[in-house]
């Protein structure tokens, strides 16, 4: 029987092609066209007498019609011609002749020397053979055949090869295919025909990861700055005049001259003594000195300013000068001496008070107008306390006590303010130290953190550091510098908070994935494989969503592998259960068509099918009658029925991976269907 397995008859296309050929008048003899659609579009042209030229024209015309019908792009097309009792075809690119490639009528399949649904790649065969010959890998005669179909199939035929040579040849062939950009475009299978057997090299090589090593060379320019110091040496020369000549000349004076000079001196001395202040008619100098002293008291009693202090000092100095002019032989000398001592003490007090006030005012000005360090504040405080002690040591008198009381409390308040500022500076410095220590601790904890709770501790430590910086008062010296540090700490806190949120999301996704994995395991224990597949799918989805740059992200790779493996196993188990149900339904359908035609038995290793004797007799009788009557339609229908039956058995074998043994009614093995790769 001439069967064409696994196909569908296309009667509409048959009518179209036949009509177009008749209109083209390319065939003047009776002919018929049969079209079958399977893995390829197969066209059989049946005509008794055709020459080579006519055959090529017919093939060109048929391809033209198929292109117009958009079939040449949709399917692989093979056109065979049945001439003088044999099937043949035209090979494109070869000289016009009929190739002796026949379809065996009895075996209902293409003969052993043909590879259906493929294209012969003669150019590639020549290239590979030439390259192999140049390498001297094969020292024995060999041939190479290349066929392009669903895969790129390469057959190497050589009688004697060892395993080592075979691996070298395979590696070399793949190298050539990669150079020709074929290894990326097609799936490639290479087989070797050695000592009457087909074999192949199984490679378990895993692709190696490309390690990229990057480095930077950082060269710093080293510059040496040389400072030259020049010492200016000045030589001072002093010139001494050591030649001093004193010449004394002595003159002889007469006694007359001596006596006259002595008398004159005595008279002048008496005149000087009698003309000094406070000798006669009272002592106006004492009154003037007292008036100047009284003016001084008036100036200092009315919120004396610095200019008043200067006037008071001048008045007292003038009063003392007046009292100094009174000689000791005056009757008022004793009184003047008492007043002079009193005024000197007052002048000394004024000078001491004025000096202390000036020094204190300088300290106050420096304190108010400059930002002092803690050490400078301590010095200012000590200097003010020293000056106040000087004021306290001033001898008591009415006007100085009043001056002292007016400013002393103000000075004490300023000292208290300085002391408060010192305390603020100390506290600010302490807060800064604590903040820096907390920041250093936060950085160390962040470097060693490996879980979410560690990050929470890091975050809390940054909060503490920021809180310490915020305690620093604005009126302290380190306040401004602490603001830039606070900005850095706030940025670090925000970064940790952002990372903490990311870690929280990672933990939540990880827990969801783990929960789905547990549900999947329970479903597997209850043989609920459909639910198990869904749960494993959800587990894989959530575990892959875990961010990579997180703690959990660094730990999930083993889980991804195990979850994928469990998902594949559950999927295969579900597929096997579904497939088992499908196969049983398929076999039930095949064995109970219009009538019961077979029985089957499924084991772990194979499927046994026993055909009913009545069915076999019916098929046999129908085939004989159709052949005897020459009824082509019945023959084709019978062939279609048998080929469909065989195709379904082969499909079941491929799906289950089990061989199918077909027995007749007497239990004799008729045929075996093995799984095809």
C-alpha positions, 0 to 999 in steps of 0.5 A: 500500500502507498501510504503517506502517514500523518497527513490531511488530504487537501482536495480544494488545492488538488482541484485548483492545481489541476485546473491551472495545469490544464489551462496552461496546457503543460500536460497533454496526457491524463494526469491526477494531483493528490495533496497531503498536509502533514509536517510538510505540504506533499504534492503527488503528480500522477502521469504516465508519460513525461520528459525531463523538460516538461517535468521542470516546467511543471514544477516551476509552474506549480511553485508559482501557483503555490506562491500566489496562494501564500503557501510557499512561505507558510509550509515546506513543500515537496513535489513528487511525480509518479512515472512509470510505476516509481516516485521521483522528484526534481532536485533544484540546482542540479542538471535536469534529470530524474533522481532515483529516489523512490517511495517504497510501496510496500513499506509505506515510507521513504527508503533508508537512503532518504531523509524526509523534510530536509534540504541537502547542504552540499556547499557546507559538506564540501567546506567541512570535508576540506577543513577536516582534510587540512587538519589531518585529524582524519587519516582514513577515508571519510564522507560528510553529509549535511541536511537542514530541516528542523535541525542542522544534521551532520553525518560523518561516515568513517570506518575507524575512529577512537574516542579521543579523535572523535571528540577532537573532530566534534570540537573542530566541526563546532569551531567551523560552524561558529565561524560560519555563524551557523551555531547560533542560527540552528540547533546542531546534531552531529552523528558518526557512522562507525562500524555499522553503528550511528553514535554521537559525542555527549558533552556535559561541558558547562559554559564558564563565566567570564571574569572581568578584572578591572583595576585603576592605576592611581599615580599621585604627583609628589611635589617637594616644596623647598623654602629658603630662609634667609637670615639678615645679619646686622652688625652694629658697631658702636664707637666709643670715645674714650678720650675725655680730658678734664682739665681743671684750673684752680684760681686763687680767690681773695678773701674779699670775694669769699666773704661777699659771696657768703653774705649774698647767699645768706640774704638770698636764702632768707628771702626765699624762705620768707616768700614761700606759700603759707608763711604770712597771711594765712594759706590760700593753697590749702583752700584751693586744694580743698576746692579741687578735691571737692570738685573731684567728689562732685564729678565722681558722685554723678555717674562718672564717665571716663572723662570725669575720671580724667578730670578728677585725676588732674584735679587731685594731682593739682591739689597735691602739687599745691600742698607740696609747695608748702614748706616745712617751716610753715605753720600750715605744713602739718595740715597740708601734710595730712591733706596731701596723704588723704589726696594721694590715697584718693588719687591712688584709688581713682587710678586703681578703679579707673585701671580696673574699669578699663580692663573690665570694659575691654574684657566685656567688649571682647566677650560681647563682640567676639566668639570666644573659645572655652579656654578664652572664656575661662581666661576672661572670667579669671581676669574679670575676677582679678580686676574685681578683687582689685576694686574690692581692695580699694580703701573705703570712702564715700564716693568710691563706695558709691562708684563701686556699688553702681558697677560691681553688681553689673560686673558680677552679672557679666561674670555669671553670664560668662560662667553660663557661656562656659557651661554652654560651651562645655555642654556643647563640646560634650554633646559634639563628642557624644554625637561623634562617638555615636556616629562612629558606632553607627558606622561600625554597626552598619558595616557589620550589619547582616539582618534587619534588626541590626539596621534598626540598631544602626538607625537608632544610633544615628537618631542618638547622634543627631539628637546630641547635635541638636542639643548644641545651642546657637550661641555657642562657638561650635554651633555653626560647624556642628550644622554641617555635621548635622546635615551629614548625619541626617543624610546618613539617617535617611540613607539607613531609613531607606535601606531599612525600608528596602530590607523590610520589603525584602523580609516580607517578600521572603516570608511570603515566598517561604509561606507559599513553599510550605503550602506547596509542600502540604499540597504535595503531601495531599497529592494536590499537584495542581495546587502545589504547582500554583504555590511553587509558582508563587514562591518562585515569583516572590523569592525572585522579587527580593531585591538583590542588594539586601541581606535576604537578597544575598541569601536567596540563591539556594532558595531560588534553585530549590524552589525552581527544582520543586516547581519542575518536579511538581509540574512534571508530576502534574504533567504525568497525572494529566498525561496519564488521564489523557493517554487513557482517554486516547487509548479508550477512544482508539479501541472503541471507535464504531466497535471495539477494536483493541484492548490495552494494558499500561505498565511502568515500562511499556504499553501492550495493545491487543487488536481484535481478530474481527478488526484485523479481518475487516481491514485485510478484506477491505484492502484486498477488495479495494486492490482487486477492484482498483478502487483508489479512493477506498485504498486511500481512506484505508491508508489514512485510517491505518496511518492515523492509527499508527501516528496516534500510537507513535505520539502516545509513545513519544509523550509517555516515553514508553514503548508500545507493543502491538499484538494480534488476537493470537498474542503474536507481536506485530510491531513495536513503537519506540519513543522517537527523539 
